[in-house]
């Protein structure tokens, strides 16, 4: 090969490499991405609420460990034609008389985005502040959405993040923090989103919700590493479950 021929090959490779970089980059950072960086705080106020979210399913298991901890799982649905933006979820434990049980960790979380028609899970495993024999008979789910946005408020290029469950790996049941829940986050969003770990909802062999969690020992790239397998390691014990029915729901925001 002559020197001139070598230069031609190098130039061609460089051009192809540049084109590839531009094509790959356009998915994330191209000018055509219309997902806004933020939502104005006065847009779609809570006063314009079309109604609350629906509780599709919920369940719990107690105890899941020697501390009398409770594992709680809920599946919510947004049945409206508006986006539920920043929804606070509170789970209240009740005893056999219907009175609220106190003395447990706070059972609250916030879901950044719930698209119209979307279902999303809530998972929490909470422990009492001190040793307790309190028995949970049931729990109620309360939601409050800060803003209800028009369906196109997040841009045409926005897409909710989902998680394809792969497997649960239990390395050593006798060792704390040795269980991995592996999954692949997926989204058509044109840029990375903000957020961390997904909510996990657990079911038994009959499909009954038996709990959930969102407390983990590591932070994943669930809102940015689309198409790549990642995992979470539950911080607390999980109830007996049918692993194949485990569902994961990433909590992702535009900022």
C-alpha positions as CSV (number, residue, x, y, z in Angstrom):
1,X,0.0,0.0,0.0
2,X,1.4,3.4,-1.0
3,X,1.6,6.4,1.4
4,X,-1.2,8.1,-0.5
5,X,-3.4,5.0,-0.2
6,X,-2.8,4.8,3.6
7,X,-3.9,8.5,3.9
8,X,-7.1,7.8,2.0
9,X,-7.9,4.8,4.3
10,X,-7.2,6.9,7.4
11,X,-9.4,9.8,6.2
12,X,-12.3,7.4,5.3
13,X,-12.1,5.7,8.8
14,X,-12.0,9.2,10.5
15,X,-15.1,10.3,8.5
16,X,-17.0,7.1,9.3
17,X,-16.1,7.4,12.9
18,X,-17.2,11.0,13.1
19,X,-20.5,10.2,11.4
20,X,-21.1,7.4,13.9
21,X,-20.4,9.6,16.8
22,X,-22.8,12.2,15.5
23,X,-25.5,9.6,15.0
24,X,-25.0,8.2,18.4
25,X,-24.9,11.6,20.0
26,X,-28.0,12.8,18.3
27,X,-30.1,10.3,20.3
28,X,-29.0,12.0,23.5
29,X,-27.9,15.5,22.8
30,X,-29.1,16.4,19.4
31,X,-30.9,19.7,18.7
32,X,-34.0,17.8,17.8
33,X,-34.6,16.6,21.4
34,X,-37.6,18.6,22.7
35,X,-37.7,17.3,26.3
36,X,-37.6,20.5,28.4
37,X,-35.0,21.0,31.1
38,X,-37.6,21.9,33.7
39,X,-41.3,22.4,34.2
40,X,-42.5,25.9,35.2
41,X,-43.7,25.6,38.8
42,X,-46.9,27.5,37.9
43,X,-47.8,25.2,35.0
44,X,-50.7,22.7,35.6
45,X,-51.3,23.4,39.3
46,X,-52.7,20.8,41.7
47,X,-56.0,22.8,41.7
48,X,-56.5,21.7,38.1
49,X,-56.5,18.1,39.1
50,X,-58.7,15.9,37.0
51,X,-59.0,13.5,40.0
52,X,-56.7,11.2,41.9
53,X,-54.7,8.2,40.9
54,X,-56.2,4.8,41.1
55,X,-54.9,2.0,43.3
56,X,-54.9,-1.1,41.0
57,X,-53.4,-3.5,43.5
58,X,-51.6,-3.6,46.8
59,X,-50.4,-6.0,49.5
60,X,-48.0,-6.6,52.3
61,X,-46.1,-9.1,54.4
62,X,-45.2,-8.9,58.1
63,X,-42.8,-9.8,59.5
64,X,-40.0,-10.1,56.9
65,X,-37.2,-10.1,59.5
66,X,-36.5,-10.4,63.2
67,X,-37.3,-6.7,63.6
68,X,-41.0,-7.1,62.7
69,X,-40.5,-5.1,59.5
70,X,-43.3,-4.8,57.0
71,X,-42.9,-5.1,53.2
72,X,-45.4,-3.1,51.3
73,X,-46.2,-3.0,47.6
74,X,-48.7,-0.9,45.5
75,X,-49.5,-0.6,41.8
76,X,-51.0,2.8,40.8
77,X,-52.6,3.9,37.6
78,X,-53.0,7.4,36.1
79,X,-56.4,7.1,34.3
80,X,-56.5,10.7,33.1
81,X,-55.4,12.5,30.0
82,X,-52.9,14.6,31.9
83,X,-49.4,13.9,33.2
84,X,-49.2,13.5,37.0
85,X,-46.0,15.4,37.8
86,X,-44.3,14.9,41.3
87,X,-46.8,12.7,43.1
88,X,-46.2,12.1,46.8
89,X,-47.3,8.7,48.1
90,X,-47.9,7.9,51.7
91,X,-48.7,4.5,53.0
92,X,-50.5,4.4,56.4
93,X,-50.4,1.2,58.5
94,X,-53.6,0.2,60.3
95,X,-54.3,-2.3,63.1
96,X,-57.3,-4.6,63.5
97,X,-59.5,-1.7,64.8
98,X,-58.6,0.5,61.8
99,X,-56.4,2.8,63.9
100,X,-53.2,4.1,62.4
101,X,-50.1,2.3,63.7
102,X,-47.3,4.7,64.7
103,X,-43.7,4.0,65.7
104,X,-42.6,2.8,62.2
105,X,-40.3,4.5,59.8
106,X,-41.9,7.1,57.6
107,X,-43.6,5.4,54.6
108,X,-43.5,8.1,52.0
109,X,-42.0,8.4,48.5
110,X,-42.3,10.6,45.5
111,X,-42.9,9.5,41.9
112,X,-41.6,12.1,39.4
113,X,-43.7,11.3,36.4
114,X,-46.8,9.2,35.6
115,X,-48.0,9.4,32.1
116,X,-51.6,9.1,31.1
117,X,-52.7,5.5,31.2
118,X,-49.4,4.5,32.8
119,X,-49.2,2.0,35.7
120,X,-46.3,2.4,38.2
121,X,-45.4,0.6,41.4
122,X,-44.6,1.7,44.9
123,X,-42.4,-0.4,47.1
124,X,-41.3,0.1,50.7
125,X,-39.9,-2.0,53.5
126,X,-40.2,-0.2,56.8
127,X,-39.1,-1.2,60.4
128,X,-40.3,-0.1,63.8
129,X,-38.2,2.4,65.7
130,X,-37.9,-0.1,68.5
131,X,-38.7,-3.8,69.0
132,X,-42.4,-4.2,68.6
133,X,-45.1,-6.8,68.3
134,X,-47.6,-4.5,66.6
135,X,-49.5,-6.4,63.9
136,X,-50.5,-4.7,60.6
137,X,-54.0,-5.7,59.4
138,X,-54.1,-3.5,56.3
139,X,-52.7,-0.3,55.0
140,X,-54.1,2.6,53.0
141,X,-52.5,4.4,50.1
142,X,-52.7,8.2,49.8
143,X,-51.5,10.2,46.9
144,X,-51.1,14.0,46.3
145,X,-49.9,15.2,42.9
146,X,-48.2,18.7,42.8
147,X,-48.9,19.4,39.1
148,X,-51.2,18.0,36.4
149,X,-49.6,18.8,33.0
150,X,-50.9,18.7,29.4
151,X,-50.1,15.4,27.7
152,X,-47.5,17.1,25.5
153,X,-45.8,19.2,28.2
154,X,-42.7,17.0,28.3
155,X,-42.2,17.0,24.5
156,X,-42.8,14.6,21.8
157,X,-39.4,12.9,22.4
158,X,-40.2,12.0,26.0
159,X,-41.0,8.4,26.8
160,X,-41.5,6.7,30.2
161,X,-38.7,4.5,31.4
162,X,-39.6,0.8,31.9
163,X,-37.6,-2.0,33.3
164,X,-37.3,-5.5,31.8
165,X,-36.8,-7.9,34.7
166,X,-34.1,-10.4,34.2
167,X,-33.5,-12.4,37.4
168,X,-33.0,-12.4,41.1
169,X,-29.6,-13.7,42.3
170,X,-29.4,-14.9,45.9
171,X,-25.8,-15.4,46.5
172,X,-26.0,-16.3,50.2
173,X,-29.2,-16.1,52.2
174,X,-27.2,-15.9,55.4
175,X,-25.3,-12.8,54.3
176,X,-26.9,-9.4,54.4
177,X,-27.0,-7.4,51.1
178,X,-26.1,-10.4,49.0
179,X,-29.3,-10.5,46.8
180,X,-29.2,-8.9,43.4
181,X,-32.3,-8.0,41.4
182,X,-31.1,-7.7,37.8
183,X,-33.0,-5.8,35.1
184,X,-32.6,-3.8,31.8
185,X,-34.0,-0.2,31.8
186,X,-35.7,0.8,28.5
187,X,-36.9,4.1,27.1
188,X,-37.3,6.0,23.8
189,X,-36.4,9.3,25.5
190,X,-34.0,11.3,23.4
191,X,-31.7,12.2,26.3
192,X,-30.7,10.8,29.7
193,X,-33.2,11.4,32.5
194,X,-32.6,12.1,36.2
195,X,-33.3,9.6,38.9
196,X,-31.9,6.6,40.7
197,X,-33.3,3.3,41.9
198,X,-36.5,1.7,40.8
199,X,-39.4,0.6,43.0
200,X,-39.7,-3.2,43.2
201,X,-43.1,-4.9,43.7
202,X,-43.1,-8.5,44.7
203,X,-45.8,-11.1,44.1
204,X,-46.3,-14.7,45.1
205,X,-47.0,-17.7,42.8
206,X,-50.7,-16.7,42.6
207,X,-49.9,-13.2,41.5
208,X,-50.9,-11.6,44.8
209,X,-48.8,-8.5,45.8
210,X,-46.9,-9.5,48.9
211,X,-44.6,-6.4,49.3
212,X,-42.0,-4.2,47.7
213,X,-39.0,-2.1,48.3
214,X,-37.0,0.9,47.0
215,X,-34.3,0.8,49.6
216,X,-31.0,-0.4,48.2
217,X,-27.3,-0.4,49.0
218,X,-26.2,0.9,45.6
219,X,-27.4,3.5,43.1
220,X,-28.0,2.4,39.5
221,X,-28.2,4.0,36.2
222,X,-31.8,3.1,35.7
223,X,-32.6,6.5,34.2
224,X,-29.7,6.8,31.8
225,X,-28.2,3.4,31.0
226,X,-31.0,2.4,28.6
227,X,-30.6,-1.1,27.1
228,X,-27.8,-2.2,29.5
229,X,-28.3,-4.7,32.3
230,X,-27.9,-3.3,35.8
231,X,-29.0,-4.4,39.2
232,X,-30.1,-3.3,42.7
233,X,-29.2,-4.9,46.1
234,X,-32.1,-4.7,48.6
235,X,-31.0,-3.1,51.9
236,X,-33.6,-5.1,53.8
237,X,-35.1,-8.6,53.7
238,X,-37.7,-9.4,51.1
239,X,-40.6,-11.7,51.6
240,X,-41.0,-15.1,50.0
241,X,-41.8,-14.3,46.4
242,X,-42.2,-15.8,42.9
243,X,-39.1,-14.2,41.3
244,X,-40.6,-14.5,37.8
245,X,-43.4,-12.1,38.9
246,X,-41.1,-9.4,40.3
247,X,-41.8,-6.0,38.7
248,X,-39.5,-3.0,38.6
249,X,-40.5,0.6,38.0
250,X,-37.8,3.3,37.5
251,X,-38.5,6.7,39.0
252,X,-37.1,9.2,36.4
253,X,-37.5,12.9,36.0
254,X,-36.5,15.4,33.3
255,X,-34.1,17.2,35.6
